[in-house]
Amino acid sequence: MSAAAVSEHGASAAMSIGVGRGLYARRALAVAGFDFLSGLGCLAYARQLSARGKRPE
């Protein structure tokens, strides 16, 4: 798994926990959702590079 994907999914989880504990407003879930989708995009890109025989940096 790429470092960028881990970072994005970690940010998404942290933001979701913060909303659940009342630290952030519910609209911050939009940011968490964007981070999660960005992480999925990073994973898809890393998989595509892997299929071509190139290592993601």
SULPEJO-V452236 format. One record per backbone hydrogen bond with DSSP energy under -1.0 kcal/mol. NH is the residue of the N-H (numbers start at 1). CO is the residue of the C=O. If there is no record, write none. Layout:
nh=NH co=CO
nh=NH co=CO
This chain:
nh=6 co=2
nh=7 co=3
nh=8 co=4
nh=9 co=5
nh=10 co=6
nh=11 co=7
nh=12 co=8
nh=13 co=9
nh=14 co=10
nh=15 co=11
nh=16 co=12
nh=17 co=13
nh=18 co=14
nh=19 co=15
nh=20 co=16
nh=21 co=17
nh=22 co=19
nh=23 co=18
nh=28 co=25
nh=29 co=26
nh=30 co=27
nh=32 co=28
nh=33 co=29
nh=34 co=30
nh=35 co=31
nh=36 co=32
nh=37 co=33
nh=38 co=34
nh=39 co=35
nh=40 co=36
nh=41 co=37
nh=42 co=38
nh=43 co=39
nh=44 co=40
nh=45 co=41
nh=46 co=42
nh=47 co=43
nh=48 co=44
nh=49 co=45
nh=50 co=46
nh=51 co=47
nh=52 co=48
nh=53 co=50
nh=54 co=49
